[in-house]
Amino acid sequence: MNIPIDLPRLKGFRYPHEIIAYAVWAYHRLALSTTYVEDLLAARSVIVSREAIRLWVNRFGQHFANCIRRDQPRRTTSGTWMKS
């Protein structure tokens, strides 16, 4: 599990950047809805509203999507997978 934690502009948020990073990562990498991410965090005793998760995804989602896309293996012309 490669969760990028180098989030820009995190000052002033109520939750630690690890929780925000995990929520946004789960939303993008596991293709979960905000409801499922809320339930996933609640199972870990972190109470966060769907609205907060939606705001985090809107603000940091593109950064995470770029990091996930960058870290995925790519296919070569010979049909094998290579790590970039």
C-alpha positions in Angstrom: 0.0 0.0 0.0 1.7 3.2 -1.3 -0.2 6.1 0.3 1.4 9.4 -0.7 1.6 11.6 2.4 3.2 14.7 0.8 0.0 16.6 0.7 0.1 20.4 -0.1 -1.5 23.0 2.2 -2.6 20.9 5.1 -2.4 23.6 7.8 -5.7 24.3 9.5 -7.3 20.8 9.1 -8.8 19.1 12.1 -7.5 15.6 11.3 -3.9 14.5 10.9 -2.6 14.3 7.4 -2.3 10.5 7.7 -6.1 10.2 8.1 -6.8 12.6 5.2 -4.3 10.8 3.1 -5.8 7.4 3.9 -9.4 8.6 3.1 -8.4 10.1 -0.2 -6.3 7.1 -1.1 -9.1 4.7 -0.3 -11.6 6.8 -2.4 -9.3 6.7 -5.5 -7.4 3.5 -5.3 -10.2 1.2 -4.1 -12.9 3.1 -6.0 -15.1 3.5 -2.9 -17.9 6.0 -2.4 -17.6 8.6 0.3 -20.1 6.6 2.3 -17.9 3.5 2.2 -14.8 5.6 3.1 -16.8 7.0 6.0 -17.6 3.4 7.2 -14.0 2.3 6.7 -12.7 5.1 8.9 -15.5 4.5 11.4 -14.4 0.9 11.7 -11.0 2.3 12.7 -12.6 4.6 15.3 -12.3 7.8 13.3 -15.5 9.7 12.9 -15.5 11.8 9.8 -18.5 13.1 7.9 -19.1 12.3 4.2 -18.9 16.0 3.5 -15.4 16.3 5.0 -14.3 13.3 2.9 -15.8 14.9 -0.2 -14.0 18.2 0.4 -10.7 16.3 0.9 -11.2 14.4 -2.3 -12.0 17.5 -4.2 -9.0 19.3 -2.8 -6.3 16.6 -2.8 -7.8 14.0 -5.2 -5.9 15.1 -8.3 -2.6 14.9 -6.5 -3.4 11.3 -5.3 -4.7 10.2 -8.7 -1.4 11.4 -10.3 0.7 9.6 -7.7 -1.3 6.4 -8.0 -1.1 6.5 -11.8 2.6 7.3 -11.7 3.3 4.3 -9.4 1.4 1.7 -11.5 3.3 -0.6 -13.7 3.1 0.1 -17.4 3.0 -2.3 -20.3 5.9 -2.4 -22.7 5.5 -2.9 -26.5 6.4 -6.6 -26.0 3.4 -7.1 -23.8 5.2 -7.5 -20.5 4.8 -5.3 -17.5 7.6 -3.0 -16.3 7.8 -0.8 -13.3 8.4 2.8 -14.1 
